[in-house]
């Protein structure tokens, strides 16, 4: 019997054992009472690269409140997404299934909210569920007792939010407003049920509009440049050369704050003009060209990106403080992650999409005092695919047999199962579309990464992450790596069969 077959058997056995409990309406999953099951606070940002968190060794910023979660819990060093783009990542998290299974392969598709999701299953198991902040799945949320979301991407300043179907306008900064709603919901709870709260920020998504209080943060600093800022992609193929996500050419005047956003209040407009007016004048007078212009754009982009993260860090701290003050911290699993990674000038880029490390890798820090030793670090390969089963595990709820991840709970406890994955599968679909990143799928192990670009292209790339961590040199055609190519090609075929993915070009 294969490992997977055994695991699916155990899933089915667990589901059968729990169905009678759920069917009886008690919703206690595996006999657990409400007081025995933790609350779940799932905090997620949009496009926050792990290398912009100080607990991950950031060279450009400090994130003291996010670091609190890592310092008081566990930091994961190999946390990855399965399809590095916003809406698909969210659908994977909700369903515990790859994009080709849950149906949401790119940002153009509307999420089918009728399918099973972990919030629905948690409600059946007796949890109170809520969603506040960014949703970005086109259809209305399902499976939540309460929801209050941004429409589409939402606005940084004076955003509208949709509360249980009713659209309402708010004045202020979006990261503060979402957090205010989160704290109001927590403080206003009357239920004695355990809760699962999805607290989702818009920030630091493009086009990186900072809160008024942070408009001048980093003004007196020259941020260090990534070593690959001027990468010409000579060591990679067509896909890397034909993308449209460069700091040099793709950033717009709005991205660079040469034009202010619309819809500001007079006070906000005055703050904006005071912060950016002198910078615009200095830029126009200096008129930088060539590499100097790229450097200017990099500083401009990155400082605004980090200013947005400063607001996230501050507001997460507000919520952590409340959990501590209220006593909820003792029995609440706190998770911080992002929907995917992001390029911070790496390879001269911004955005995500590629299977290269900066966009593949997500931050993941988790705190739960009852089970997670403070300051612990985990190096196993984990995926956004795993969140749904992790939450169901803590709820004592049955896991549907068609979910494709694994519960992270044993890893939280320092007990990595012997059959834990040693490779991960990735598949990106959104082409032709914005940023022109070719369709591709691939496999990553601890040391190597094999990628197949397809559709209007047929190219393979192999990277030795130990000797080439920046993925500068494709060694697919190097005879020295012939055995690795053969081994990873076989593993890629196995994973495509394992996850029932027949989409895209064959291996």
C-alpha positions in Angstrom: 0.0 0.0 0.0 1.4 3.4 -0.9 1.7 6.2 1.5 -1.0 8.2 -0.1 -3.4 5.4 -0.3 -2.9 4.8 3.4 -3.4 8.5 4.2 -6.6 8.6 2.2 -7.8 5.6 4.1 -7.1 7.3 7.4 -8.9 10.4 6.2 -11.9 8.4 5.3 -11.8 6.5 8.6 -11.7 9.8 10.5 -14.5 11.2 8.5 -16.7 8.2 9.2 -15.9 8.3 12.9 -17.0 11.9 13.1 -20.1 11.9 10.9 -22.4 10.6 13.6 -21.3 13.5 15.9 -21.9 16.1 13.2 -25.1 14.5 12.1 -26.4 14.7 15.7 -26.0 18.5 15.6 -23.6 18.6 18.5 -20.8 19.9 16.3 -18.1 18.8 18.7 -16.0 16.8 16.2 -14.2 13.7 17.8 -16.0 14.4 21.1 -14.2 17.7 21.8 -16.0 20.3 23.8 -15.9 24.0 22.9 -13.5 24.8 25.7 -11.1 22.0 24.5 -10.8 23.5 21.0 -8.8 26.6 20.2 -9.9 29.8 18.5 -8.3 30.4 15.1 -7.1 33.8 14.0 -5.9 33.6 10.4 -4.2 36.8 9.4 -3.3 37.2 5.7 -1.9 40.1 3.7 -1.6 40.5 -0.1 1.8 40.3 -1.7 3.9 40.4 1.5 7.3 38.8 0.7 8.9 37.0 3.6 12.2 38.9 2.9 10.4 42.0 4.0 10.0 40.7 7.6 12.7 41.1 10.1 12.2 37.7 11.6 13.1 36.4 8.1 16.3 38.5 8.1 15.0 41.5 6.1 17.6 44.0 5.1 15.1 46.7 4.4 12.6 46.9 7.3 11.6 45.9 10.8 8.4 44.2 11.7 8.3 43.9 15.5 4.7 42.9 15.9 4.9 40.2 13.2 8.1 39.1 14.8 6.2 38.6 18.1 4.2 35.8 16.5 7.5 34.1 15.4 9.3 34.7 18.7 6.4 33.4 20.7 5.7 30.5 18.3 7.1 29.0 15.2 8.6 30.3 12.0 8.4 28.2 8.8 11.4 28.6 6.4 9.9 26.6 3.5 6.3 27.7 3.1 5.1 27.8 -0.5 2.1 28.6 -2.6 0.7 26.4 -5.4 -0.2 29.1 -7.9 1.4 32.5 -7.2 -1.5 34.9 -7.9 -4.1 36.5 -5.6 -7.5 34.9 -6.2 -6.3 31.4 -6.9 -4.2 31.3 -3.7 -7.3 32.3 -1.7 -9.4 29.6 -3.3 -6.7 27.0 -2.5 -6.7 28.1 1.1 -10.5 27.9 1.4 -10.9 24.5 -0.3 -7.7 22.7 0.5 -7.5 21.8 -3.2 -5.3 22.8 -6.1 -6.6 25.4 -8.6 -7.4 22.9 -11.3 -9.7 21.1 -8.8 -11.4 24.0 -7.1 -11.9 25.7 -10.5 -10.3 29.0 -9.9 -7.1 28.9 -12.0 -6.6 32.7 -12.4 -7.9 36.1 -11.4 -10.5 36.2 -14.2 -12.6 33.3 -12.8 -15.4 33.7 -10.3 -15.1 31.4 -7.2 -17.8 28.8 -6.9 -18.9 29.4 -3.4 -21.2 26.4 -3.4 -18.3 23.9 -3.0 -17.1 22.7 0.4 -14.8 25.0 2.2 -13.2 24.9 5.6 -15.3 27.7 7.0 -18.5 25.7 6.2 -17.0 22.6 7.8 -16.0 24.6 10.9 -19.5 26.0 11.2 -20.9 22.4 11.1 -18.4 21.5 13.8 -19.7 24.3 16.1 -17.4 27.2 15.3 -18.4 30.8 14.9 -16.9 32.0 11.6 -16.1 35.5 10.4 -14.3 37.2 7.5 -13.1 40.8 7.6 -11.1 42.6 4.9 -10.0 41.5 1.5 -11.9 38.7 -0.3 -11.2 39.2 -4.0 -13.1 36.2 -5.3 -16.0 38.0 -7.2 -18.8 35.9 -5.6 -20.2 36.6 -2.1 -18.5 34.8 0.8 -20.2 31.6 2.0 -19.7 29.6 5.2 -19.4 32.7 7.4 -21.7 33.8 10.3 -20.5 37.3 9.6 -18.5 39.0 6.8 -17.5 42.5 5.9 -15.3 42.7 2.8 -13.6 45.1 0.4 -15.2 45.1 -3.1 -12.7 43.7 -5.6 -9.2 45.0 -4.8 -10.6 47.7 -2.5 -9.2 51.2 -2.0 -6.4 52.2 0.4 -8.1 55.6 1.2 -11.7 55.9 2.3 -12.7 52.4 1.2 -16.2 51.1 0.6 -16.8 47.8 2.4 -19.7 45.3 1.9 -21.1 44.1 5.2 -23.3 41.1 4.8 -24.4 42.3 1.3 -24.8 46.0 2.3 -22.2 48.4 0.8 -21.0 51.1 3.2 -18.4 53.9 2.7 -15.7 54.6 5.3 -13.4 57.5 5.9 -9.8 56.7 6.8 -7.0 54.3 5.9 -8.0 50.8 4.9 -5.5 48.9 7.2 -6.7 50.8 10.2 -10.4 50.4 9.2 -10.2 46.6 8.7 -8.5 46.3 12.1 -11.1 48.4 13.8 -13.8 46.1 12.4 -11.8 43.0 13.7 -11.5 44.5 17.2 -15.1 45.5 17.3 -16.2 42.0 16.2 -13.9 40.3 18.8 -15.1 42.7 21.6 -18.7 42.3 20.6 -19.0 38.5 20.6 -21.7 37.0 22.7 -21.3 33.4 21.6 -19.5 30.8 23.7 -18.5 28.9 20.6 -14.8 28.8 19.6 -14.3 31.2 16.6 -12.4 31.2 13.4 -11.7 34.7 12.2 -10.1 35.5 8.8 -8.5 38.9 9.2 -7.3 39.8 5.7 -5.5 43.0 4.6 -5.4 44.6 1.2 -1.8 45.8 1.9 0.8 45.7 0.6 -0.8 45.2 -2.8 0.0 47.5 -5.7 -0.1 50.5 -5.9 1.2 50.8 -2.4 -0.5 53.8 -1.0 0.8 54.4 2.6 -1.2 55.6 5.6 -0.8 59.4 6.3 1.3 58.8 9.4 3.8 56.8 7.3 4.1 59.0 4.2 7.6 60.1 5.1 8.9 56.9 6.7 12.3 56.0 5.1 12.7 59.5 3.6 16.1 59.7 5.2 17.2 56.2 4.2 18.7 54.7 1.0 17.4 51.2 1.0 19.9 48.5 0.1 19.5 47.2 -3.5 19.1 43.5 -4.2 22.1 41.9 -5.8 20.0 41.0 -8.8 18.4 44.4 -9.4 20.2 44.7 -12.8 19.8 41.0 -13.8 19.6 40.7 -17.6 18.1 37.2 -17.5 21.0 35.9 -19.6 21.0 32.6 -17.7 17.3 31.9 -18.2 15.0 31.4 -21.1 12.3 33.2 -23.0 9.8 33.3 -20.2 12.0 35.5 -17.9 13.0 37.7 -20.8 9.4 38.3 -22.2 7.6 39.2 -18.9 6.3 42.7 -18.3 6.9 43.3 -14.6 10.1 45.3 -14.5 10.9 48.2 -12.3 12.6 49.8 -15.3 9.6 49.7 -17.7 6.4 48.6 -16.1 5.8 50.8 -13.1 3.3 53.6 -13.8 3.2 57.3 -12.7 0.6 56.3 -10.2 2.8 53.5 -8.9 5.7 56.0 -8.5 3.4 58.6 -6.9 4.0 61.2 -9.6 0.2 61.5 -9.6 -1.8 61.3 -6.4 -4.7 58.9 -5.9 -8.3 60.1 -6.4 -10.9 60.4 -3.8 -8.8 61.9 -1.0 -10.3 64.2 1.5 -8.9 67.7 1.6 -6.9 66.8 4.7 -5.5 63.7 3.1 -4.7 65.6 -0.1 -2.8 68.2 1.9 -0.8 65.4 3.7 -0.1 63.7 0.4 1.1 66.9 -1.3 3.3 67.8 1.6 4.9 64.4 1.6 5.3 63.8 -2.2 5.4 67.3 -3.7 9.0 68.0 -2.8 10.0 64.5 -4.0 8.4 65.0 -7.4 10.0 68.3 -7.8 13.4 66.9 -6.9 12.9 64.1 -9.4 11.9 66.4 -12.2 14.9 68.6 -11.6 17.4 65.7 -11.4 15.9 63.9 -14.4 17.8 60.7 -13.8 18.5 58.3 -16.7 19.6 54.7 -17.3 20.6 52.8 -14.1 20.2 56.0 -12.0 16.5 56.1 -13.1 16.0 52.4 -12.2 17.6 53.0 -8.8 15.3 56.0 -8.2 12.2 53.9 -9.2 13.4 51.0 -7.0 13.7 53.4 -3.9 10.3 54.9 -4.7 8.5 51.6 -5.1 10.1 49.9 -2.2 9.7 52.7 0.3 5.9 52.9 -0.4 5.7 49.1 -0.2 7.4 49.1 3.2 5.3 52.0 4.4 2.2 49.9 3.8 3.8 47.0 5.7 4.5 49.3 8.6 0.8 49.9 8.9 0.1 46.2 8.8 2.6 45.5 11.5 1.2 48.2 13.7 -2.3 47.0 13.3 -1.5 43.3 13.8 0.1 44.5 17.1 -3.2 46.1 18.1 -5.0 42.8 17.7 -2.2 40.8 19.5 -2.4 43.3 22.4 -6.2 42.7 22.6 -5.7 38.9 22.6 -3.2 39.3 25.5 -5.3 41.7 27.5 -8.5 39.7 27.1 -7.0 36.4 27.9 -7.8 35.0 24.5 -4.2 34.5 23.6 -3.9 31.4 25.7 -6.3 29.5 23.6 -6.0 31.0 20.1 -4.0 29.7 17.2 -2.6 32.9 15.5 -1.4 32.5 12.0 0.2 35.2 9.9 0.9 34.6 6.2 0.5 36.2 2.8 -1.3 34.9 -0.3 2.0 34.5 -2.0 5.5 36.1 -2.2 6.6 39.1 -4.2 9.7 40.5 -6.0 11.3 43.4 -4.1 13.5 44.4 -7.0 14.9 40.9 -7.3 15.8 40.3 -10.9 14.7 43.9 -11.6 11.1 42.9 -11.0 8.0 43.6 -8.9 4.8 41.4 -8.7 4.8 37.6 -8.5 3.5 34.7 -10.7 6.8 32.9 -11.5 7.8 29.7 -9.7 11.1 31.4 -8.8 11.8 31.6 -5.1 10.8 35.2 -4.3 7.2 34.7 -5.4 6.8 31.0 -4.6 7.8 31.5 -1.0 5.3 32.8 1.6 5.9 34.0 5.1 4.3 31.8 7.7 4.6 32.3 11.5 2.3 30.6 14.0 1.6 31.1 17.7 -0.3 28.7 20.0 1.1 28.6 23.5 -0.5 25.3 24.4 1.4 23.4 21.6 4.1 25.5 19.9 7.4 26.1 21.7 8.4 29.8 21.6 11.1 30.6 19.1 10.9 27.4 17.3 11.7 27.0 13.6 10.5 24.4 11.0 12.2 23.6 7.8 9.7 21.2 6.3 8.0 21.9 2.9 4.5 23.2 3.7 1.9 24.7 1.4 -1.1 27.0 1.5 -2.9 23.8 0.5 -2.4 22.6 4.1 -4.3 25.4 6.0 -7.8 23.9 5.6 -6.9 20.5 7.0 -4.9 22.2 9.8 -8.0 24.2 10.9 -10.2 21.1 10.7 -7.7 19.1 12.7 -7.9 21.7 15.5 -11.7 21.7 15.3 -11.8 17.9 15.6 -13.9 18.0 12.4 -13.8 15.3 9.6 -11.6 16.1 6.7 -13.1 15.5 3.2 -11.3 12.8 1.3 -10.8 15.0 -1.7 -8.8 17.7 0.1 -5.2 17.5 -1.1 -3.1 19.0 1.8 -2.0 17.8 5.2 -2.6 19.1 8.7 0.4 21.2 10.0 -0.5 20.4 13.6 2.1 17.7 14.1 4.7 20.1 12.8 3.6 22.8 15.2 4.2 20.2 18.0 7.7 19.4 16.6 6.7 16.0 15.3 7.2 15.8 11.6 5.6 12.6 10.2 7.9 10.1 8.6 5.9 10.4 5.3 5.9 14.2 5.2 6.4 15.6 1.6 9.9 16.1 0.3 8.8 17.8 -2.9 6.0 20.2 -3.9 4.0 20.8 -7.0 3.2 24.2 -8.6 1.1 25.3 -11.6 0.5 28.8 -12.9 -2.1 29.5 -15.6 -2.7 33.2 -16.2 -1.4 33.8 -19.7 -1.9 35.8 -21.9 -2.7 38.4 -19.3 -1.2 41.3 -17.3 2.6 41.0 -16.8 2.9 38.4 -19.6 4.2 35.5 -17.4 4.1 32.3 -19.4 2.1 29.3 -18.2 4.2 26.8 -16.3 4.3 24.0 -13.8 7.1 22.5 -11.8 8.4 20.6 -8.9 10.6 21.9 -6.0 12.6 19.7 -3.6 14.9 20.8 -0.8 17.8 21.5 -3.3 16.4 21.5 -6.9 13.7 23.1 -8.9 12.4 21.9 -12.3 10.1 24.1 -14.3 8.2 23.5 -17.6 7.0 26.6 -19.5 4.3 25.7 -22.0 1.4 27.1 -24.1 3.1 29.3 -26.7 6.5 28.1 -25.6 8.1 24.8 -24.7 11.1 25.3 -22.5 12.5 23.6 -19.4 14.5 25.1 -16.6 16.5 23.5 -13.7 18.1 25.3 -10.8 20.4 24.0 -8.1 19.2 26.1 -5.2 22.2 25.2 -3.1 24.8 26.5 -5.5 22.6 29.1 -7.2 20.0 30.4 -4.7 19.2 33.4 -6.8 18.3 31.1 -9.8 20.5 32.9 -12.2 21.7 29.9 -14.3 19.4 27.3 -15.9 21.4 24.0 -15.9 18.7 21.9 -17.5 20.9 21.1 -20.6 24.1 20.6 -18.5 25.1 16.9 -18.9 26.3 17.0 -15.3 22.7 17.3 -14.2 21.2 14.6 -16.5 20.5 12.3 -13.6 18.8 15.1 -11.6 16.6 16.0 -14.7 15.6 12.4 -15.0 14.8 12.1 -11.3 12.8 15.3 -11.1 10.9 14.6 -14.4 9.7 11.4 -12.9 8.8 13.1 -9.6 6.9 15.8 -11.6 4.9 13.1 -13.4 4.2 11.4 -10.1 2.9 14.7 -8.6 0.7 15.5 -11.6 -0.9 12.0 -11.2 -1.1 12.4 -7.4 -3.0 15.7 -7.7 -4.9 14.5 -10.7 -3.7 17.4 -12.9 -4.0 16.7 -16.6 -4.1 20.4 -17.5 -1.4 22.1 -19.5 1.2 20.4 -21.7 2.2 16.9 -20.8 5.6 16.3 -19.1 
